[in-house]
């Protein structure tokens, strides 16, 4: 890979890990997460996708995908079995030739109407709507990102008054909600009074980027959202650059105060980090004074997938030399998958 890669990238080992997650029972510590099986499935399937060869037959005609056609049929049946009267869920399906039918059983209009009911007057999105019609759940920036993603995947450029038009979410309200999330240190949180977090920053920025991304190939670019949605982009960039983190414990250290005195604690700051073999953790942390994510602890599908995503984003190798597919950071998926979503959306709109 063209990026700094001191430890090497063992692609075969990564593939074995993800195939084990896909084809066997997950470790016992996933038991409490049974209610979010669809989320776990997303990370597992997306990882196998980004590790697979490109779907373009001209680039690698003899390479087999890691997700087989039989896998796709089984996964599709599982996802569609989770239908709810308020809307529908579905996963992108098939290769480029049949991707236009991937959303064949999606209730597009019902899902978009349901999405609008999740938005509060302040522009934020919740998780569910109770029997009285009240939006429940926190004002987590992840909900804003998911709402913007669903809107982009399904809405298309249908004009008001045309068949298939559905009243849109409050786009300006969502932008205002993200804007008020920037904190004193430049990061983003649920609100400016809460603790900033790199994950919230990603979700907020990606939501804004999707709001100003064309809803279809034929549509014009919507009004800007990123600049009006972030009060200080330089402050946010500094916050993200300061997420680089290293911690080296002294052999005879007995307290955090001693670590600070001996200089073993390395505060997050912009600039390169050396990969010291004695470091307990080196990388990026999500919040101030926390350990780095994606460290040598027990792997989980969430951090493992986002680690692959980061490598894919940073890889500047030519296509024929890439070990990971080109990646779309706004949608947190491979460019291959995004193209399929676009075809699926177009096919869904043609059938309405």
VOPAGU-2260 file (C-alpha; in pm, 1 decimal, decimal comma):
REM VOPAGU-2260
SITE   aa  ch    i         X         Y         Z
SITE  UNK   A    0       0,0       0,0       0,0
SITE  UNK   A    1     117,6     353,1     -67,7
SITE  UNK   A    2      47,6     459,7     288,4
SITE  UNK   A    3     275,5     404,5     587,4
SITE  UNK   A    4     248,9      33,4     661,5
SITE  UNK   A    5     513,7     -66,5     918,8
SITE  UNK   A    6     350,4    -393,1    1015,4
SITE  UNK   A    7     233,9    -504,5     673,6
SITE  UNK   A    8    -122,6    -588,1     573,9
SITE  UNK   A    9    -200,0    -959,8     598,6
SITE  UNK   A   10    -504,4    -970,0     372,4
SITE  UNK   A   11    -546,1   -1347,9     389,2
SITE  UNK   A   12    -565,7   -1333,6     767,5
SITE  UNK   A   13    -824,1   -1055,8     756,2
SITE  UNK   A   14   -1033,6   -1260,1     512,2
SITE  UNK   A   15   -1021,1   -1564,8     741,3
SITE  UNK   A   16   -1142,0   -1353,4    1035,2
SITE  UNK   A   17   -1436,5   -1209,8     842,9
SITE  UNK   A   18   -1535,1   -1541,3     685,8
SITE  UNK   A   19   -1538,2   -1694,2    1032,9
SITE  UNK   A   20   -1764,9   -1412,8    1153,9
SITE  UNK   A   21   -1992,7   -1467,2     854,2
SITE  UNK   A   22   -2016,8   -1845,0     850,3
SITE  UNK   A   23   -1998,4   -1947,0    1214,8
SITE  UNK   A   24   -2139,5   -1839,8    1550,4
SITE  UNK   A   25   -2001,3   -1513,2    1681,7
SITE  UNK   A   26   -1811,9   -1516,8    2016,7
SITE  UNK   A   27   -2014,9   -1519,3    2337,6
SITE  UNK   A   28   -1959,4   -1150,9    2412,2
SITE  UNK   A   29   -2190,3   -1069,5    2119,7
SITE  UNK   A   30   -2485,0   -1235,7    2296,5
SITE  UNK   A   31   -2616,9    -911,1    2451,2
SITE  UNK   A   32   -2612,0    -758,4    2101,9
SITE  UNK   A   33   -2866,6    -995,1    1952,0
SITE  UNK   A   34   -3108,1    -704,9    1905,7
SITE  UNK   A   35   -2865,7    -537,0    1660,7
SITE  UNK   A   36   -2795,7    -837,0    1439,4
SITE  UNK   A   37   -2860,5    -627,1    1130,7
SITE  UNK   A   38   -2591,7    -381,0    1238,4
SITE  UNK   A   39   -2342,6    -661,9    1294,5
SITE  UNK   A   40   -2436,6    -804,6     955,0
SITE  UNK   A   41   -2362,6    -470,5     791,6
SITE  UNK   A   42   -2009,0    -458,5     928,2
SITE  UNK   A   43   -1936,0    -821,8     840,9
SITE  UNK   A   44   -2071,1    -804,1     486,0
SITE  UNK   A   45   -1916,2    -463,1     420,1
SITE  UNK   A   46   -1576,6    -592,9     532,3
SITE  UNK   A   47   -1602,1    -893,2     300,0
SITE  UNK   A   48   -1704,2    -656,7      22,1
SITE  UNK   A   49   -1410,2    -419,3      65,8
SITE  UNK   A   50   -1172,1    -717,7      80,8
SITE  UNK   A   51   -1323,5    -873,2    -234,2
SITE  UNK   A   52   -1186,2    -813,9    -582,5
SITE  UNK   A   53   -1353,1    -540,8    -784,3
SITE  UNK   A   54   -1682,5    -631,9    -948,4
SITE  UNK   A   55   -1546,9    -489,8   -1273,9
SITE  UNK   A   56   -1471,8    -806,8   -1478,2
SITE  UNK   A   57   -1208,5    -626,2   -1684,7
SITE  UNK   A   58    -990,1    -557,1   -1380,7
SITE  UNK   A   59    -971,2    -912,5   -1243,8
SITE  UNK   A   60   -1189,6   -1151,0   -1448,0
SITE  UNK   A   61   -1083,8   -1470,3   -1268,9
SITE  UNK   A   62   -1122,2   -1350,3    -909,9
SITE  UNK   A   63   -1413,7   -1491,2    -712,3
SITE  UNK   A   64   -1610,7   -1264,0    -476,0
SITE  UNK   A   65   -1599,6   -1346,0    -105,2
SITE  UNK   A   66   -1979,3   -1321,6     -87,3
SITE  UNK   A   67   -2131,1   -1586,3    -314,7
SITE  UNK   A   68   -2463,6   -1571,9    -497,1
SITE  UNK   A   69   -2602,8   -1822,7    -247,6
SITE  UNK   A   70   -2488,2   -1596,2      35,8
SITE  UNK   A   71   -2664,0   -1301,7    -125,8
SITE  UNK   A   72   -2994,0   -1487,1    -154,2
SITE  UNK   A   73   -2979,1   -1597,8     209,1
SITE  UNK   A   74   -2882,8   -1251,3     333,5
SITE  UNK   A   75   -3152,6   -1086,1     126,9
SITE  UNK   A   76   -3417,8   -1320,1     269,1
SITE  UNK   A   77   -3298,2   -1244,5     622,4
SITE  UNK   A   78   -3307,0    -868,5     573,6
SITE  UNK   A   79   -3648,0    -868,7     405,5
SITE  UNK   A   80   -3786,7   -1086,2     686,1
SITE  UNK   A   81   -3740,7    -782,5     912,6
SITE  UNK   A   82   -4003,1    -577,7     729,5
SITE  UNK   A   83   -4220,8    -352,6     940,8
SITE  UNK   A   84   -4553,3    -198,6     837,5
SITE  UNK   A   85   -4401,2     147,8     882,9
SITE  UNK   A   86   -4134,4      85,4     620,2
SITE  UNK   A   87   -3889,8    -170,8     483,7
SITE  UNK   A   88   -3524,7    -269,0     503,5
SITE  UNK   A   89   -3315,0    -428,1     231,8
SITE  UNK   A   90   -2951,5    -486,9     138,4
SITE  UNK   A   91   -2784,2    -423,5    -197,1
SITE  UNK   A   92   -2791,0    -745,0    -393,4
SITE  UNK   A   93   -2631,6    -911,9    -692,7
SITE  UNK   A   94   -2365,6    -799,6    -937,3
SITE  UNK   A   95   -2374,7    -494,7   -1160,9
SITE  UNK   A   96   -2602,6    -667,6   -1410,2
SITE  UNK   A   97   -2887,6    -723,7   -1165,4
SITE  UNK   A   98   -2817,1    -450,5    -909,8
SITE  UNK   A   99   -3111,5    -251,9   -1048,8
SITE  UNK   A  100   -3343,0    -506,0    -882,9
SITE  UNK   A  101   -3176,5    -495,9    -540,8
SITE  UNK   A  102   -3447,7    -270,5    -390,1
SITE  UNK   A  103   -3731,5    -460,5    -560,0
SITE  UNK   A  104   -3921,0    -525,2    -235,9
SITE  UNK   A  105   -3842,6    -201,4     -57,5
SITE  UNK   A  106   -4137,4      18,5      42,2
SITE  UNK   A  107   -3963,8     334,6     -71,1
SITE  UNK   A  108   -4243,5     581,3      -2,9
SITE  UNK   A  109   -4337,6     422,0     328,9
SITE  UNK   A  110   -3978,2     424,3     446,8
SITE  UNK   A  111   -3928,5     790,9     352,4
SITE  UNK   A  112   -4251,0     888,5     530,5
SITE  UNK   A  113   -4142,8     690,1     837,4
SITE  UNK   A  114   -3805,7     862,8     827,1
SITE  UNK   A  115   -3972,9    1202,1     848,5
SITE  UNK   A  116   -4165,6    1098,9    1161,6
SITE  UNK   A  117   -3834,6    1037,4    1342,1
SITE  UNK   A  118   -3724,5    1399,6    1311,3
SITE  UNK   A  119   -3787,9    1639,0    1598,7
SITE  UNK   A  120   -3870,8    2010,1    1563,9
SITE  UNK   A  121   -3509,1    2093,4    1659,0
SITE  UNK   A  122   -3384,9    1903,0    1352,1
SITE  UNK   A  123   -3244,2    1601,3    1538,2
SITE  UNK   A  124   -3345,9    1240,7    1473,4
SITE  UNK   A  125   -3450,9     981,5    1728,4
SITE  UNK   A  126   -3458,9     603,0    1708,0
SITE  UNK   A  127   -3826,6     506,2    1733,0
SITE  UNK   A  128   -4173,6     661,2    1750,8
SITE  UNK   A  129   -4395,3     546,8    2038,7
SITE  UNK   A  130   -4766,8     470,4    2023,4
SITE  UNK   A  131   -4847,9     835,0    2097,2
SITE  UNK   A  132   -4635,9     955,5    1805,9
SITE  UNK   A  133   -4352,5    1087,4    2023,2
SITE  UNK   A  134   -3994,6    1048,0    1903,2
SITE  UNK   A  135   -3791,1     845,2    2152,0
SITE  UNK   A  136   -3416,3     800,7    2194,3
SITE  UNK   A  137   -3133,5    1047,6    2234,9
SITE  UNK   A  138   -3012,2    1306,2    1989,7
SITE  UNK   A  139   -2722,7    1086,6    1885,3
SITE  UNK   A  140   -2544,1    1216,3    1575,2
SITE  UNK   A  141   -2541,3     861,7    1439,4
SITE  UNK   A  142   -2917,4     884,7    1390,5
SITE  UNK   A  143   -2867,2    1200,5    1183,5
SITE  UNK   A  144   -2611,9    1022,7     966,8
SITE  UNK   A  145   -2835,4     719,7     915,1
SITE  UNK   A  146   -3128,4     943,8     825,6
SITE  UNK   A  147   -2920,0    1130,6     567,1
SITE  UNK   A  148   -2797,8     798,1     425,9
SITE  UNK   A  149   -3147,9     649,2     391,8
SITE  UNK   A  150   -3268,1     970,8     229,6
SITE  UNK   A  151   -2984,7     960,5     -25,7
SITE  UNK   A  152   -3031,3     590,3    -100,0
SITE  UNK   A  153   -3407,0     606,6    -161,0
SITE  UNK   A  154   -3525,2     957,2    -240,3
SITE  UNK   A  155   -3399,6    1021,5    -591,8
SITE  UNK   A  156   -3477,4    1343,6    -777,1
SITE  UNK   A  157   -3856,3    1308,0    -790,7
SITE  UNK   A  158   -4013,1    1653,9    -808,8
SITE  UNK   A  159   -4307,0    1768,8    -598,9
SITE  UNK   A  160   -4632,6    1682,7    -772,8
SITE  UNK   A  161   -4487,2    1383,9    -959,0
SITE  UNK   A  162   -4584,8    1025,6    -891,0
SITE  UNK   A  163   -4369,2     889,6    -610,2
SITE  UNK   A  164   -4293,4    1225,5    -449,2
SITE  UNK   A  165   -4277,1    1215,1     -68,7
SITE  UNK   A  166   -4248,0    1516,8     159,4
SITE  UNK   A  167   -3882,5    1558,9     247,6
SITE  UNK   A  168   -3723,2    1577,4     591,6
SITE  UNK   A  169   -3643,4    1920,8     733,3
SITE  UNK   A  170   -3301,8    1956,6     570,4
SITE  UNK   A  171   -3235,5    2303,1     710,5
SITE  UNK   A  172   -3333,1    2179,4    1056,5
SITE  UNK   A  173   -3086,3    1892,9    1032,2
SITE  UNK   A  174   -2810,5    2132,8     928,1
SITE  UNK   A  175   -2890,6    2356,7    1227,6
SITE  UNK   A  176   -2880,9    2057,7    1463,3
SITE  UNK   A  177   -2537,6    1949,4    1340,0
SITE  UNK   A  178   -2413,8    2307,6    1358,7
SITE  UNK   A  179   -2500,4    2340,8    1727,4
SITE  UNK   A  180   -2304,5    2022,9    1804,1
SITE  UNK   A  181   -1956,9    2175,5    1769,7
SITE  UNK   A  182   -1795,0    2217,0    2110,8
SITE  UNK   A  183   -1534,6    2454,2    2254,2
SITE  UNK   A  184   -1247,4    2222,3    2149,3
SITE  UNK   A  185   -1357,2    2207,8    1786,1
SITE  UNK   A  186   -1501,3    1857,9    1800,6
SITE  UNK   A  187   -1865,4    1750,1    1778,3
SITE  UNK   A  188   -2099,3    1603,8    2037,3
SITE  UNK   A  189   -2473,4    1559,6    2086,2
SITE  UNK   A  190   -2474,6    1929,3    2169,5
SITE  UNK   A  191   -2213,0    2196,5    2232,7
SITE  UNK   A  192   -2241,5    2128,4    2607,2
SITE  UNK   A  193   -2150,8    1759,3    2582,4
SITE  UNK   A  194   -1820,2    1576,8    2541,8
SITE  UNK   A  195   -1682,7    1583,5    2188,6
SITE  UNK   A  196   -1611,8    1256,4    2008,5
SITE  UNK   A  197   -1449,1    1167,1    1677,0
SITE  UNK   A  198   -1733,2     927,7    1594,7
SITE  UNK   A  199   -1988,5    1205,4    1637,6
SITE  UNK   A  200   -1771,9    1428,7    1420,7
SITE  UNK   A  201   -1767,9    1172,4    1140,5
SITE  UNK   A  202   -2142,2    1118,4    1156,5
SITE  UNK   A  203   -2214,5    1491,1    1158,8
SITE  UNK   A  204   -1979,8    1574,4     871,1
SITE  UNK   A  205   -2092,0    1275,0     663,1
SITE  UNK   A  206   -2458,7    1364,8     717,5
SITE  UNK   A  207   -2391,5    1717,4     591,8
SITE  UNK   A  208   -2195,5    1585,1     293,4
SITE  UNK   A  209   -2484,6    1357,6     196,2
SITE  UNK   A  210   -2731,1    1645,0     220,9
SITE  UNK   A  211   -2536,2    1833,9     -45,8
SITE  UNK   A  212   -2465,6    1525,1    -259,0
SITE  UNK   A  213   -2687,3    1482,6    -568,7
SITE  UNK   A  214   -2976,5    1245,3    -504,8
SITE  UNK   A  215   -2940,9    1089,3    -850,7
SITE  UNK   A  216   -2702,3    1101,1   -1143,4
SITE  UNK   A  217   -2936,1    1332,6   -1332,0
SITE  UNK   A  218   -3000,2    1580,4   -1051,0
SITE  UNK   A  219   -2818,8    1904,0    -979,2
SITE  UNK   A  220   -2617,4    1945,1    -662,2
SITE  UNK   A  221   -2833,0    2063,1    -369,7
SITE  UNK   A  222   -2759,0    2371,0    -162,4
SITE  UNK   A  223   -2433,6    2361,4      40,1
SITE  UNK   A  224   -2458,2    2192,9     379,8
SITE  UNK   A  225   -2103,5    2126,2     502,7
SITE  UNK   A  226   -1987,4    2486,8     534,5
SITE  UNK   A  227   -2309,3    2622,9     691,0
SITE  UNK   A  228   -2329,1    2315,0     915,9
SITE  UNK   A  229   -1983,1    2350,7    1074,7
SITE  UNK   A  230   -1913,0    2680,6    1255,5
SITE  UNK   A  231   -1533,4    2637,1    1241,0
SITE  UNK   A  232   -1386,6    2384,5    1000,4
SITE  UNK   A  233   -1024,0    2470,1    1103,6
SITE  UNK   A  234   -1111,3    2398,3    1468,8
SITE  UNK   A  235   -1266,7    2066,0    1371,6
SITE  UNK   A  236    -961,8    1971,0    1165,4
SITE  UNK   A  237    -733,9    2050,0    1459,4
SITE  UNK   A  238    -951,6    1838,4    1690,8
SITE  UNK   A  239    -929,1    1543,9    1449,4
SITE  UNK   A  240    -553,4    1585,2    1401,3
SITE  UNK   A  241    -513,1    1579,1    1780,2
SITE  UNK   A  242    -674,0    1237,7    1798,8
SITE  UNK   A  243    -333,8    1083,2    1724,3
SITE  UNK   A  244    -237,0     921,5    2049,4
SITE  UNK   A  245      45,0     722,8    2211,2
SITE  UNK   A  246      95,2     591,5    2564,0
SITE  UNK   A  247     414,9     430,5    2693,1
SITE  UNK   A  248     416,0     300,9    3048,3
SITE  UNK   A  249     734,1     332,8    3255,6
SITE  UNK   A  250     861,7       0,4    3391,0
SITE  UNK   A  251     846,4     119,4    3755,0
SITE  UNK   A  252     548,7     353,3    3715,4
SITE  UNK   A  253     289,7     334,5    3994,9
SITE  UNK   A  254      72,4     633,1    3914,8
SITE  UNK   A  255     -44,6     856,1    3636,0
SITE  UNK   A  256     139,3    1145,4    3801,8
SITE  UNK   A  257     470,0     960,2    3762,7
SITE  UNK   A  258     394,5     894,0    3397,4
SITE  UNK   A  259     336,0    1263,5    3339,2
SITE  UNK   A  260     656,6    1356,0    3520,8
SITE  UNK   A  261     870,5    1110,3    3324,1
SITE  UNK   A  262     715,5    1204,4    2993,3
SITE  UNK   A  263     581,2     857,0    2915,7
SITE  UNK   A  264     237,6     994,3    2842,5
SITE  UNK   A  265     232,5    1144,2    2492,6
SITE  UNK   A  266     -49,3    1393,1    2452,0
SITE  UNK   A  267    -248,1    1384,9    2129,0
SITE  UNK   A  268    -114,3    1642,3    1885,4
SITE  UNK   A  269     -76,6    1694,3    1512,2
SITE  UNK   A  270     222,6    1534,8    1345,1
SITE  UNK   A  271     365,0    1184,8    1290,1
SITE  UNK   A  272     374,5     922,6    1564,9
SITE  UNK   A  273     656,5     672,0    1590,4
SITE  UNK   A  274     549,1     309,3    1626,3
SITE  UNK   A  275     742,3     242,2    1946,3
SITE  UNK   A  276     734,9    -135,2    2020,8
SITE  UNK   A  277     710,6     -54,0    2392,9
SITE  UNK   A  278     396,7     155,0    2351,1
SITE  UNK   A  279      83,2      16,4    2511,5
SITE  UNK   A  280    -128,5     181,5    2246,5
SITE  UNK   A  281     -56,0     397,9    1946,3
SITE  UNK   A  282    -314,1     525,6    1703,8
SITE  UNK   A  283    -622,5     744,6    1732,3
SITE  UNK   A  284    -855,4     789,6    2025,1
SITE  UNK   A  285   -1212,9     906,5    1993,1
SITE  UNK   A  286   -1206,3    1137,3    2296,1
SITE  UNK   A  287    -950,8    1324,7    2502,2
SITE  UNK   A  288    -760,4    1114,1    2758,9
SITE  UNK   A  289    -886,8     780,4    2626,0
SITE  UNK   A  290    -691,5     485,6    2488,7
SITE  UNK   A  291    -652,5     444,7    2114,3
SITE  UNK   A  292    -913,3     249,2    1919,7
SITE  UNK   A  293    -825,0     -55,5    1704,5
SITE  UNK   A  294    -547,3    -158,5    1951,3
SITE  UNK   A  295    -426,4    -525,3    2004,4
SITE  UNK   A  296    -728,3    -600,7    2228,5
SITE  UNK   A  297    -992,3    -863,7    2133,2
SITE  UNK   A  298   -1119,0    -772,4    1784,2
SITE  UNK   A  299   -1479,5    -675,1    1723,6
SITE  UNK   A  300   -1659,5    -635,5    1394,2
SITE  UNK   A  301   -1727,7    -262,9    1445,4
SITE  UNK   A  302   -1370,1    -146,7    1501,5
SITE  UNK   A  303   -1227,2    -407,4    1265,0
SITE  UNK   A  304   -1442,2    -287,4     975,2
SITE  UNK   A  305   -1373,0      80,7    1037,5
SITE  UNK   A  306   -1002,1      -2,2    1057,1
SITE  UNK   A  307   -1025,6    -153,0     708,0
SITE  UNK   A  308   -1223,2     151,6     595,2
SITE  UNK   A  309    -947,5     383,9     715,9
SITE  UNK   A  310    -682,9     182,8     530,1
SITE  UNK   A  311    -894,4     182,2     213,1
SITE  UNK   A  312    -943,1     559,2     230,1
SITE  UNK   A  313    -571,2     625,6     276,7
SITE  UNK   A  314    -452,7     383,6       8,3
SITE  UNK   A  315    -327,8     578,8    -293,2
SITE  UNK   A  316    -203,6     276,2    -487,0
SITE  UNK   A  317    -316,0     225,5    -848,7
SITE  UNK   A  318    -622,1       3,4    -879,8
SITE  UNK   A  319    -425,4    -302,2    -988,7
SITE  UNK   A  320    -205,4    -280,2    -677,1
SITE  UNK   A  321    -476,9    -215,2    -418,9
SITE  UNK   A  322    -548,4    -478,4    -154,2
SITE  UNK   A  323    -876,7    -308,2     -61,1
SITE  UNK   A  324   -1143,5    -168,9    -289,8
SITE  UNK   A  325   -1173,4     205,4    -349,0
SITE  UNK   A  326   -1386,4     345,9     -67,8
SITE  UNK   A  327   -1664,6     605,1     -43,4
SITE  UNK   A  328   -1612,5     779,1     291,2
SITE  UNK   A  329   -1950,6     955,6     291,3
SITE  UNK   A  330   -2146,3     629,5     272,0
SITE  UNK   A  331   -1889,6     416,2     458,8
SITE  UNK   A  332   -1894,1     153,1     186,2
SITE  UNK   A  333   -1692,5      50,0    -116,5
SITE  UNK   A  334   -1735,9     243,9    -440,0
SITE  UNK   A  335   -1861,7     -82,6    -591,5
SITE  UNK   A  336   -2146,0     -97,8    -340,9
SITE  UNK   A  337   -2234,9     268,7    -388,7
SITE  UNK   A  338   -2269,3     212,2    -763,7
SITE  UNK   A  339   -2506,0     -74,8    -692,7
SITE  UNK   A  340   -2712,2     144,0    -460,5
SITE  UNK   A  341   -2741,1     404,3    -735,7
SITE  UNK   A  342   -2859,6     140,2    -982,9
SITE  UNK   A  343   -3099,5      -5,6    -728,5
SITE  UNK   A  344   -3247,9     339,0    -659,4
SITE  UNK   A  345   -3290,1     405,5   -1030,2
SITE  UNK   A  346   -3457,7      67,9   -1076,8
SITE  UNK   A  347   -3691,6     133,0    -785,4
SITE  UNK   A  348   -3795,0     470,8    -926,0
SITE  UNK   A  349   -3856,8     324,2   -1273,0
SITE  UNK   A  350   -4092,4      61,5   -1128,1
SITE  UNK   A  351   -4310,7     295,0    -922,4
